C-alpha cells in the first residue's frame, strides 16, 4: 500500500509541475503552449497501453515530451519534457535527458524544484553530466517565476 501512495503522490507532483510550467509560460505571452504527451494526444492508447502488442511503438509514444512551445513569431519550436524533483540528482537528470534525446530531435528538459526552475536542451545537460541551468528570465521573467515557485512550494508543504 505504501508504494501505491508514493506513486500517487509522485504523479500528483508531476501534474502540478506540468500545470505550473504551462501556466507560467502562457503568462509570458511569448509562446503558444501545446500539450503533447501521450496522455493528452492519445487518451485511448494511454488507457489501454498494457494490452497493446506493439511495445516499441507504444514505448516511443509513451515517451513523448509533455509540451510543445511555439514562439509567437513562429520561428522557434521547443519539445519539452517536464519533471518535478524535490532534490537534485545530476546522475538521474542525465539519464532522463539521455532517454528523451535518444527518441526526439533537440528536446528540452524543464525541472521544477522547491528551490527554482531549470530549463535547457537535453544535449547540453548530457554534455554537462546532468547539470542543468536555471530558467532564464528572457524566457520567463523573474517575477513570474517567483510567483509560481511560491505556489509550487505551497503544495510541497502540504
Beta strands, then each sheet from edge to edge (+ up, - down):
strand 1: 31-35
strand 2: 67-71
strand 3: 77-84
strand 4: 107-113
strand 5: 116-121
sheet 1: 1+ 2- 3+ 4+ 5-
end
